[in-house]
């Protein structure tokens, strides 16, 4: 198994990008800089950010000192104000550095006090918004709560009991409030923020350091948390001796901006302007091509082989260096199977099967829509493969590793309809073998045209999949499908629906609307049974030529279980351009996955004008 955490071990040839970003920071010579590392989920943003930090530390020969802070906004979601958490992290780090040097501790403490003062203000803000934010904050801090006390006399405001709780909380805070700042140092909020920035600049100058803040997982956060973190960075951005490196999916952040400011009519230009004002240097995580995917696959499989004692660590490390060097110089001929075998030298024969798998799978994993060279998805694919291999051995199944790989690849990348067709044919066979697959394997081996056995198999991916070794026509596929049972194989004997699920399916087929009561009933029967229902609803939608009613019925399932959304998205992707319906747009507009589908439909020149108008109408309202 392979863990799914960020690393500075470069298996993706990202070091060049990391060095470029690090050099930008070194060359800035203390001038403020913000770098945005953008990429889709799982593409390696977190690892790239860590590599940049490591490159800065290793590559600077000027004597400039760097202080690093790693901030993960996602960790604070639901527990703390991400804005204040980031500012507190900066204050704590500077105080720790000053104390370790035994110099300028007083200035670090002063900066920390200002952060604490702002944090305390936010604790009192829910009850005293007018007093704290509306204007001048000056005067004894106790007067703030005194002002709150007067609110109880106004109609419609918090009750005496609620305000007593605020006063009690304030009493508990008094020891912390005392001495946070001298009363004479408390200004209006704008002046206090200016004083905070001045104190920040001063402590960085006095310590003679450049602060590098690595912000990660921003795109995992809910919109308010993401925007709070960005707003906190605004307080410290563009000050001398600062560098911010922000890892986030740019599209997700743009959506967060739209959602957070939904009451304001923000067009795309304004959203772009908001983002561009924060990010000076946008950089994208490189998408992996076939060569990079091949290298990644074999290096992961070689790591597994080392852990299993099949090859030595020395052999694996040596091969890794040779393979990555070949990737860096891919223009000289690419990463061939021969180069990989030579990289492992005498131990190549011990992992020949794994080398062959990497060589065959690379092209499909780099181009197939459901993986598309995504490192995290590749790693998860291999982890799932290891689990199935272990289960197969525990149950005494005589399956080769290559057979497991090939079937799981089909399950992952083929359409649900194509997988169902395969399962149906296997279920109809007394021995679990497929004659039509044998015909396909023979004809493609001869270079003959690809004759699809079903319209669902009319796919470039499936054509290439059939060619991959080993051939499966003479293999009993029932054990492989048994291991794939987390994928709905509705016609297999072990995957029949319960009576309760059948009754609920009938109710859904009789309803054209999304009913809350039906969604609650789906939650009661559970995700597995609901997925089986969704499979039948998808099949019915195809039979009904993707009618609006059939699509609306199927939408009940991902509403009940968001994890099943990919199956529903696949159904939407199957709808021919001419059959897309405008009334469907308002139904899916609030779904987190809708933006991608709507973007694709809007860009498709064959999409009906009524559908494009519905999409534009919704976006104008966001």
N, C-alpha and C positions, 0 to 999 in steps of 0.2 A: 504494500500500500504506500501511497505517496501523500504527504500532508499538503494542505491547501493554504499555507501561510506564505507571506512574502519572504524573499530571500535575496541575498547579495551574490549567490552563486549563479553565474550567468550561463544559462543553457539556451538562451534565445537570441544571442548575438546583440544584446541591448547595450553593451559596454560603450560602443561608439556614441550612441545617443546620450548616455550618462556622462561621458567625458565632455561632450559638446556643451551640455547644460552646466556642468561644473566649471568649465573654462569661462563661460559667460559670467559666472559669479566671481571668479578670481579676477577677471579683467575689469569688472565694475569698480574695483579698488575703493570699496566703501560706499559707492553710490547705490541708492535703493534699487531693488530689482524684484519683480514678481514673475514667476514662470508657471504656466499652467500645463500640466501633463494630462492630456485628454486621451481617452480610449474607452471602448465599450467594456462592459462587465467581463472580468476574467482575462483581459488581454495582458495583464502584467504591470499595471500602473504602480501598484504598491512596491513591487520589487524594483522597478525602475527608479522610483523616488529614493529608495534605500541605497541603490547603486550610486546615485548622484551624490548623496551625502558622503558615502565612502570615498568617491573619487575626489571630492573637494578636500577631504582630510589628507589623502595620500599625495595629491598632485601639486600642492602649493609649496613653493620654495621661497616665497617672499618673506616668510616669517609672520604673515598675517594670522591672527588667532581667530578661530571660529567657535561659536557656541551653538550647539544643535538642540532643537526641541522637536520631538515627534508628537504631533497632536492628532488624535483620532476622534473626530466629532461624533461619530456613531456611538461611541462608548457612553456619551453623556445624554443621548437621546432618552427622554422620559425620566431622567434622574436629576439633571442639573441644566441650568441655562448655559448652552454651548458658548454663547458670547462671553459670559463671565468666566467660564471654565478655561477658555483660551487665554484670556488676559491674566488669570490667576497663574496659569502654567508658566507664562513669560515672567511674571513677578517672582515666582518661586525659584525659577532657574537662575535669574540674575542675582537673587539674594544668596542662593547656594554658591554661586561662583565668587561673589564678593567675600563671603565668609571663608571660603577655601583659600583665598589670597590674603585674607586679613587686611583688606583695604577697601575704602569707599563703601563700607557696610552701611553707614548712616544714609547714604543716598539711595542705596538699594532698598533699605527699610522704608524710606520716604515714598519711593515709587510703589512699593507693596501696599503701604497705607492708603494711597490714593485708589488703588484697585479695590482694596477692602471697603473703602468708603463707598465706591460705586456699587459694589456687591450688596452692601447693607441697604443702600438706597433702593435697590431693586427688591429686596425682601419686604420693605415697607410700601413699595409702590402700589400693590393691588388695592390697599385701603387709602392711600394718600397720594394718588396720582396728581391731583391738582396742586398739592403743596410741594411735591418733589420735582415735578416735570414742568408744570405750567409756567414757572418763572424762576425767581431767585430762590436759591436753596439756603441762603444765609441765615444767621441766627443760631441759637442753640439747637442742637438736633432734637432735644426733647420737645421743642415747640412744634415739630412736625407731628408728633403724636397728639399734642394738644390741639392742633388744627383738626386732626382726625376726629377727636372727641366731639368737636362742634358739629360734625356731620350727622350725628345721631338725631339732631333736632330737626333736620330737614326731612321732609316726607319722601318716602321711596328709597332712602339710603340705608346702609347696614343698620341692623338692630343694635340695642345696647349690649346684648349678649355677644354679638359678633365683634363689636368694638372692644369689649373687655378682653376678648382673646387677643386682639392686636396689642392692647396695652400690656397684657401679661407677657406676650412675646417680646415686646420692647424692653420690659423690665429685665428679662433674661439676657437681652442683648447689650444692656448698658455697660457691663464690664468691657465688652469688646469695642463698643462705640467710644468709650472714654479714651481720649488721646489719639483716636484715629487721625484726626487732623485738628489743629488748633482752630478755634472759631474764626479767628481773623484770617485763616487760610482758606475758608470756605467761600467760594464765589458762586456766581450764577453757573448753571450747567455748561454753557459754551466755554466760559473761562476755565472751568475745572478741567474740561477735556483738553484745552490748550495747555494747561499746566501739566497735565498727565503726559502729553507728548513731549513737552520740554524736559520733564524729569527723565523720560525714557531716553531721549537723545543724549542727555548729560551723562547718565550712567554708562551707556555704551561707549561714549568718548573716553570717559575716565578709566574704564576697564580696558580700553583699546582692543575691543573685540567686534566682530561682525556676527550678528545673530541670524542664524539660518533656521527658519521654521518650516518643518515638513508637515503639511496638512494632508491627511489621507482619509479615504472612505467618505468623502463629502457627498458622493452620489448615492450612498446607501441611506442617507438621512431623509427624514420627512422634510418637506419644503421649509417649514419654519426653522428647524434646526440648521439646515444648510444655509439659509439666509442669515440667521443669527451669527454663524461662524464667519461668513463673509463680511458682515457688518463689523464684527470685532477686529478683523484684519484691517478694515478701513482705518481704524484708529491708529494703527501702528505702521501701515503701509507707507511707502515712499518717504521714509525717514532715513537719513544716512546710516550706514552700517547695518542695514537690514536686507534680508533676502527671504522671500516666501516662495516655496515650491508647493503647488497645490495639485493634488491628484484627484481628478473627477471626470466623469463622463460629461462632456460639454452639453450634450443634448438634455441630459437629466437636470443639470443646473439651470439651463434655460427654461425648462418646464417648471422647475421650482420657483424661478423668478416670476413666471406667469401666474402660478398658483398663489404665491404669497401676495402679489399685488393685483389679485383678480378684480378688486373693486376699482382699479385704475385701468383705463383703456390703453394698455401697452401693446403697441404693434411690434413686429419682428425687429425693426430698426432700433427701437428703444431698448428691447431686451438685449440685443447685440451690444448697444452702447453701454449698458449697465455692466455687462460681462467684460467688455474690452477695457473699461476704466480700471478694473481690478487686475487684469492680466496684461502685462507688458509684452511677454514673449510666450506665445502659444506653441506648444509642441505636441505632436501626436505620437502615441505608441505605435511603432511600425507594425503593420499587419504581416503575419508570417506567410511566406510563400512556401512552395513545395519543398524547397531545399531546407528551409528553417524547420518546417514540421518534421521532415525526415530526421534531421539531427536531433530534434527534441525527443522524438519517439525512441530512437535507438539509445540516447543517453539515459532516458528514464528506464528503459528495459535493461540496460547495462547495470544501472544502479540496483535494480531488482536481482539481477544475476549475481552481483557481488554479495548482496545480503543473503542470498541462498547458498553462497559458497561455490558457485559455478565458475566464477572467474576471480582473479585476485584484485585487490584495491589498486595495486601498482598498474596493472593492465588497464583498468577502467580509467584511471586518472590520465595515463598517457594517451589513451584513445580519445578521451574527451578533448584534450588539447589539440590533437590532430584534426578531429572532426570540426571543431569550432573554427580552426584556422581555415579549413576548406570552405566553410560557410562564408567567412569574411572575404574569401577570394572566389566567390561562386562564378564570377565571370570567366574563370579559367577552365570551366568544364563542369561545375556543380559538384554535388556530393553523390558520387556513384556508389553502387554496392561494392565495387572493387576497392574503392578508397576506404570504406568502412571496414571491410575485411582486413585490409592492410593495417588499419589503425589498431586493431586488436591483435595483430600478429599471430603468434602460435595459439592463442586462446580463442581465435575467431570461430573455430569449429565447435567450441563448446556452447556458443550462443548463435549458431547459424540460423536456427529457426526464428529467433527474435530479429536478427538482421533482415531476414527475408520478409517478416511481417512489416517492419518499419519501411522497407523499400516499396512494398506493395500498397500500404495504407496511406503513405504520405500524400499522394495526389488527391485521393478522395477526401481525406481529412482537411486538406487545405482548401478544397473547393465546395464540398457538400454544404448546403445551406444550414444544416442544423449543428455544424461544428465550425466550419469556415476558419480553420486555423487558430481557434481560440485556445490558448494554453490551458486555461482552467477546465474547459470542456474536454480537452484531450486527456488531462490528468484524471478527471472524473470517469471518463470512458475506460481508462486503464484500471482505475480502482474498482469499478463495477465488474470489470473482467476478472480481476483477482478474486472477488467475492464469489462469482459464479464458478470459477475454477475450483475454489475450495469446496463449495457446496456439491459440485459434481463428483469430486473425489470422495467426499464424506458419504454420498449416497451410492457409491459404487458405479457411477456412470462411466462408460468407456468412451470418453470424448477427448479429442485432441484439442490442444490450445488453439490451433489455427481455426478449427471449426467453431469454437466459441467466439473467436474474434470476428469471423465472417458473419455469423448470425447476429451478433450484437451490433455490428456496423449497419446491417440492414434494418434492424429494429430502430436504431437511432436516426438514420438518415432517410429511409424510405418514407413515403406518405403512410398515414394510418390505413388508408384504403388498400395500398399495396401489401402492407403487413397482414391485414385481414384476409386478403385473397390467398396469400401464402398459407396462413393458418387453416383456412377453410379446406384447401386442397390436401393439406397434411391430415386433417381430421377425416377426410373422405377416403384416404388411403389405408388399407389394412396393415401395411408395413411401414407407413410413415415416409414413403419415398415418392418422388415427383417425376413422372415421365416427361412432363412439359419442360422441366428444368434440365433434364438430360438432353432434350432436343436443342434447347437454347445454348447449353455449354458446347455441344458439338458444332452447331452452326457458327457460333462466334469464333470458335477455335479455327475454323476454316476460312474465316474472313467474310462470311455471308452476312446479309442484312439482318438486323435485329427485329425479329417478329414477335411482337408483344402478345402474351397469352390473355391479357386483360388490359383495358384502357388505363387502369391504375399503374400498370408497369411500364407505361410509355414515358421513360425518364432516362436521361443520360447517365445519372448516377447508377440506376439499376443495371444498365448495359455494362458499365465498367465493373460493377459489383459481381456480375455473373462470371467475369473473366478471372477474378481473383482466385488464387489457390487457397485451400483445396477445393476441387469440385464437390458439390453437395448432393448431386442427383442420386447417387447410390448410398447415401447416408440416411439412416433412420432419423428424421428430424424431430420426432416427438420429444426426446429428452431435451433437445435444444430449446424447443418451444416451452417445455415445462420450466426451464430456467428463466424463460422470458415472460413468465406469467404475470409480472407486474405491469406488462403491456397488455391491454385488453385483447384477449383472444376469445371472442364471444362464442365461437362455434365449437370450442374444445370442451370435452365432457367435464373437465374440472372447473369450468368457469361459468356455470349456469347461474342465473340470477335467483335470488330468494323470492318467495311469494310476495313479500312486502315490496321488494323492488319492482316486481312485475306489475303490481297494482299501481305503484307510483308512476311507472312508465306509461301505463294506460291513462292515468290522470293528466300527465304532461301532454300526451298526444291529443287529448281532447281540449287542451287549453291553448289559446293563441297569445296569451299574455304572460308576462313575468309576474308570478304570484308569490307574495311574501310567504304565504302558508305553505306553498310547495317547496320553496327554498328551505324553510325550517324543517320540513319532512325529509328533505334530502340530507340535511345535516344529521338527522337522527339515524338514518340507515348507514351513514358513513361514506368515506371517500371511495373505497374499493367498489361498493355496489353502485355508487353514483357514476363512477367511471364506466361501468358496464352499461348503465342507462345511456350515458353520453354516446357510447359507441353505436348503439341502436338509433339514437336520434340523429347522429351524423349520417348513418346509412339511409335513414328516412329522408333526410334533407337532400341527399343526392338523388334518391328516387323521385322526390317532388320537384326536381330541377331547381333546387336552392330557393324555394319560395320563401317569402318573408316570414310566414307563419312557422315554417320548419326551423328557420334560423333563430327566431325568438324563443322557441321551445328549448333549443339546445343551449341558449344563453343562460338558462336557469342554473345549469351545472357549474360553470366557472363562477357564477355569483355565489353559489354555496361553498365551493371549494376552489379558491384562486389557483391552487397548484395544478388544476386541470385546465387552466387557461390555454396552454400550448396546443392542446387537442382542438379547442374551439378556434384558435387562431389559424390552425392548419385548415380547418373547414372554411374559414373566410377566404383563405388564400386560394382555395380550389374554385371559388365562385368565378365563373367567366365574367369578363369585363361588362358585357352587355346585360348581365343579370344582377348587377349590383343595384340595391334599392336605396333611394334617398331616406325613407323613413327609418332605416336601420341606423343611420348616423347618430341621431339623438340618443338612441338606446345604448350605444357603446362609448359615447364621448367621455364619460367619467372614468372608464376603466383605465388602469395604469398602463396597459399594453396597447391602448388604442392609437396612440400617436404614430407608431410605426406603420400600422395598417392604413391609417388615414393618409399618411404621407405617400405611401405607395400608390394608393388609389388616386390621389390628387395628381400625381406625376404621370399616371398612365393615360396616354392620349385617347384610349378607347373607353375610359370610364364615362358613363352618361353625364351630360351637363348638369342634370338635376342633382346628381350625387356630389359633384364638385361644388355646386352652389351650397348644398347643405353643409359640406365641410368648411367652406369659407365663412358661412354664417355663424357657425359655432366658434370658429377662431376669432372672429371679430368680437364676440361676447366675452372671451377669456381675458 
